[in-house]
Amino acid sequence: MQSCAICMDKSKDLAFGCGHQTCYDCGKNLVRCPMCQQHITTRIRLY
């Protein structure tokens, strides 16, 4: 299991267009990727 880089608790289940991932709870309201600072235009749920 890969943990979310923001909360360090939940598994990564949300990917952004830039390719970086977080958990859904941390990433659902972000405007910029916390890793590369690109504007988030696409969110993809991972199962």
N, C-alpha and C positions, 0 to 999 in steps of 0.2 A: 504494500500500500504506500502510495506517495502522499504525504501530507501537504495541505495547503500552506503556502509560504507566508500567508498573512496571519491566520489563527493558529497554525501549527497543530491543529486538532483533527479536523475533518479531512477526508480524502478529496483529491482534486476531481471534480466532476463538471467543471465548466471551462471551456476553452475559448479564447479570444481569437480574432482574425490574425493577430500577430504570431499565434502559436503558443503563447504562454497560457498557463492554467492556474485556477484557484478553485476553492469549493464554491458552490452556488451561493451560499449565504454571504460570503465575503465579496464575490464578484458581481452580484446582480445589480448593484447600484453604482459601480465604478464608472467613471468617465474616461480615465486614462489607465493603461496597464501599469501595475505597480512595479513591474520588472523593467520594461523598456520605455515607459512613458508615452507610447503611441496612443492616439485617440482610439477608443474601442468603438468599432462600427458593427462587429459581428460577435454574437455569443452563441456557442454551441454546447448543448448539454451532453455530457458523456455518461454512459451507463455501463 
